[in-house]
Amino acid sequence: MAAYDTDRWYCARAYRKVAGVCAGFAGYYQQPRWLIRLLAVILLLMFPLATIVAYLVAAAVLPDR
């Protein structure tokens, strides 16, 4: 059984739609996945380039769970 740090961001690959970044943030902040995904879509509409770059960096850098 693996021990995980509960105080770190991660990608939740089991609940992913694309890369698991939103699901990981939702798990970390203990919020519903749909809420975090909705916020990500709103950010994508408001700041498309910054949101895409941030998502891709998070998907590449954050550890999997």
Secondary structure by P-SEA (a helix, b strand, c coil): cccccccbbbbccccccccaaaaaaaaaacccaaaaaaaaaaaaaacaaaaaaaaaaaaaccccc
